[in-house]
Amino acid sequence: MSGISGARIPASVQSDRLPVERPEDCVSRTLTAVGTGLVAGGIMGAVTANWSNVPPVLRDRPWPALKYTGQIMGSYATTFALVGGTFAVVDCLAESVRGRKDAWNGIFGGLAAGAALGLRMGKIPVGVGAAFALAATSVAVDTTGGHLVGRGLVDDNATPPHAIYPYKT
């Protein structure tokens, strides 16, 4: 296997630095993305609810405050699951329609996931910005082998090189 520059990368480095294997079928990938989104969104919602000001009506009343926290957690979990699921579905669809596993599938997935986020929020500018941000992030992850680290700024010979472009040509 070779990187973008065509330099050969030793097999020992490839096995250490290539992305973690993911399920190949679309159903597993989508369910994993949705499940991860639900968990991450729920945690983010709990943190957000904890840091926000509780409405005066709910202060000193545990059940309504807990219900309010649950609503925020559910909203964040739904949003994260929507974005993750949309990305996974479109990535799989692009892969099956195009018949190729490359960075373009992630670009299409990122654009669709950002658009879904904008629709969920009801703000077109947010959707456009999120679409391009998620597509750019997907390209960055795909082209660096899923590690987002390159050879390093310092050539210290302590860090082994790794595959920059994870797809076989």
N, C-alpha and C positions, 0 to 999 in steps of 0.2 A: 504494500500500500504506500502511496506517496501523498504528500501534502500538496498545497496549491502550487508551490514552487517546483514540484516534481522531485524533491529530495526523498529518498527512500527512508522509511521509518522502521526501525528494528521491530520484530514481532514481539519482543518482550515489552517494549514501550507501548505498542498498539493494544495489547491486552490490558495494560494498566490504565490507559488513558481514554479509551473509546467510551462512548456513552453507555449508560446502563441499559441492558436489554429491556425492551418494552414488549407488551403483547402485540402480536401481529394483527389479530382480528379487530375489526372496528367496534364491535359491541363491548369487548373488554376495555379497549382504550377509552371509549366514551363513558362507560360506567366508572372507570378509574378517575377520569377527569371530573365527572360530576361529583363523585364521592369525596375526592380531595377538595373540590370547591366548597362543598357543604361544610366539611370540617374546618377548613381555613377561614371561610366566611363566618362560621359560627364563633370561632375564636376571636376574629377581628371584631365582630359585632359585640361580643362580651366586653372586650377591651374598650371599645368606643362607648358602650353604654355605661361602663364604670367611670370613664373620664368625663362624660357629659353631665350637665346639671340636671338633676331630677326635677321635674315640674313640681311646683309648690303643692299641688293637689295630692301628689303621691308621697310626699315626705312623711316619715314616721308611720307609714302604712306598708308593711312588708309585702303583702300579696299583690297590690296594684303595681308596686315598684318592680317586683319580680316579673310580673306580666309584661310591663313596659320593656324590661331588659330582654325578655324572650322575643318580643316583637322586633326589636332592633337586631338581635342575633339572627332571627329568621329572615329578615330583609337582606342582611349582608350575606348570609348563607345562600339564599336564592340567587343573588346577583353573581357571586363567585361561581356557583354551580352553572348558571346560565353561560357565563363567559367561558369556563372550562369545557363545558359540553359542546358549545358552539364551535370552539376551536377544534376539538377532537373530531366532531362530525364532519366539518368542512375539510380538515386535513385528510381524513380517511376518504372522503368523497373525491377530493382532488387526486389523491394517490391512485384510487381505483379507476377514475375516468382517464387520467393522463397515462397511467401505467408506469409511473416512475416514482421513485422515492428520492426527492431532492428538496432543496430549500424553498422552492416555489410553493409546495404544498403548505408549508408553515406560513408563508406570506399570505396565501389565500385564507388560511385559518385565522391568522391574526387580524386581517382586514374584517372578516365576518364577525369575529368575537368583539372587536371594537365597535362595529356597527350595532351589534346586539346590546352592548353596554349603553350606547347612546340612545337606542330605542327605549331601553329600560328606564333610563333617567329622563327621557323626554326632551333631550337637548341634542340637536344635530351637531353643533360645533364640538361638543364633548365626544360624540360618536366618531367624528372625523379624526380628531386628535388621538383618541384611543385606538382607532383602527391603525393609524400609521405607527403609533408607538408600539402596539403589540406585534405588528408585522416586522418592525425593525428589531424588536427583541427576539422574535423567532429566528430571524436571519442571523443575529449575533450568536444565539445558542447553537443553531444548526451549523454555521460555518466554523465554529470553534470546537466542534465535537461534543457539545453539551457541557463544557467545563468553564467557559468564559475566562480562561486564562491562556495566555500565549506562551511564548518562550521566556518571558520575563524581560524586565528592563535591563537587568544586569546579566551578562553572560558569565556566570560563575561556574559553569560545568557541573554544578550540583543538581540542577533541575533538568531531567531528561526531556528531550523534545517530544511532542506528541502530534498526532494527526490533527490538522487544522480543519480539513474538510472530511466529514465522516462518511460520505456516500461513495460507493464504488462507481468508477466511471467505465 
